[in-house]
């Protein structure tokens, strides 16, 4: 393994951060599209749409972050479990926001999800950066 000087390490961290942000943006788009398509074409249940969009999102995000962002060579069950737990927490917070915004405030389901995504994306980003993939960085 080649040694990194201070500048090389800084460039590597910045490269990983940029990749993480790109994957996060793509994951948010993919999840929102799945959510919207489910609501509009399959069933009007935001709960079911949220479950499906999270399953697709977790799979998409783990593959891209594991292989591209952090270039992990081997699968780690511990890392996968940490990764999934961050998404479970994010899912529960997302569900609470949707129930509050849609059921109690009467907000449009798509608008409510867009607002909720802002908060769940922040939770996801910091959870993965400092916990799920902390050892791989």
C-alpha positions in Angstrom: 0.0 0.0 0.0 1.4 3.4 -1.0 1.9 5.9 1.8 -0.1 9.1 1.7 1.3 12.4 2.7 -0.9 15.0 4.3 -2.0 16.4 0.9 -2.7 12.9 -0.4 -4.8 12.0 2.6 -6.8 15.3 2.3 -7.5 14.6 -1.4 -8.6 11.0 -0.6 -11.0 12.2 2.1 -12.4 14.9 -0.1 -12.8 12.4 -3.0 -14.7 10.0 -0.6 -16.9 12.9 0.7 -17.8 13.9 -2.8 -18.6 10.3 -3.8 -20.7 9.9 -0.6 -22.7 13.1 -1.5 -23.2 11.9 -5.1 -24.5 8.5 -3.9 -26.7 10.2 -1.3 -28.2 12.5 -3.9 -28.8 9.6 -6.3 -30.2 7.5 -3.5 -32.6 10.3 -2.5 -33.7 10.6 -6.1 -34.2 6.9 -6.6 -36.1 6.6 -3.3 -38.3 9.5 -4.0 -39.1 8.2 -7.6 -40.0 4.8 -6.2 -42.2 6.5 -3.5 -44.0 8.7 -6.1 -44.5 5.9 -8.6 -45.9 3.6 -5.9 -48.3 6.3 -4.7 -49.5 7.3 -8.1 -49.7 4.0 -9.9 -49.9 1.1 -7.4 -51.5 2.2 -4.1 -52.1 5.5 -2.4 -50.7 4.3 0.9 -47.7 6.4 2.0 -46.7 3.7 4.5 -46.4 1.0 1.8 -44.7 3.5 -0.6 -42.2 4.4 2.2 -41.4 0.7 2.9 -40.7 -0.1 -0.7 -38.7 3.1 -1.3 -36.6 2.3 1.7 -35.9 -1.2 0.6 -34.8 0.0 -2.8 -32.9 2.9 -1.3 -31.0 0.7 1.3 -29.9 -1.7 -1.4 -28.9 1.0 -3.8 -27.0 3.0 -1.2 -25.2 0.1 0.3 -23.9 -1.3 -3.0 -22.7 2.1 -4.2 -21.2 3.3 -0.9 -19.5 -0.1 -0.2 -18.0 -0.6 -3.7 -17.5 2.9 -5.0 -17.3 5.5 -2.2 -15.2 3.5 0.3 -14.0 0.8 -2.1 -14.4 -2.0 0.4 -13.0 -5.3 -1.0 -14.9 -7.7 1.2 -18.5 -7.9 2.5 -18.8 -7.2 6.2 -21.9 -8.3 8.0 -21.1 -5.9 10.8 -20.9 -3.0 8.4 -24.1 -4.1 6.7 -25.9 -4.3 10.0 -24.7 -0.8 11.0 -25.7 0.5 7.6 -29.1 -1.1 7.9 -29.7 0.2 11.4 -29.0 3.8 10.3 -31.7 3.3 7.6 -34.1 1.8 10.1 -33.7 4.9 12.3 -34.1 7.1 9.3 -37.2 5.2 8.2 -38.8 5.6 11.6 -38.1 9.3 11.7 -39.4 9.6 8.1 -42.6 7.7 9.2 -43.1 10.0 12.1 -42.8 13.1 9.9 -45.2 11.7 7.3 -47.8 10.8 9.9 -47.5 14.3 11.5 -47.5 16.2 8.1 -50.1 14.1 6.2 -52.4 12.7 8.9 -52.4 15.6 11.4 -51.7 18.6 9.2 -53.3 17.5 5.9 -50.3 18.1 3.8 -49.9 16.6 0.3 -48.1 13.2 0.5 -45.4 14.1 -2.0 -44.6 17.5 -0.4 -44.5 15.9 3.0 -42.0 13.3 1.8 -39.9 16.0 0.2 -39.7 17.9 3.5 -39.0 14.7 5.4 -36.2 13.8 3.1 -34.2 16.8 4.1 -34.0 15.6 7.7 -33.6 11.9 7.0 -30.8 12.6 4.5 -28.9 14.5 7.2 -29.3 11.7 9.6 -28.3 9.1 7.0 -25.2 11.1 5.9 -23.8 11.6 9.4 -24.7 8.1 10.6 -23.0 6.4 7.7 -20.0 8.8 7.7 -19.2 8.4 11.4 -20.6 5.0 12.2 -21.4 2.6 9.3 -18.2 3.1 7.4 -16.0 4.8 10.0 -13.4 2.0 10.1 -13.2 1.8 6.3 -12.3 5.5 5.9 
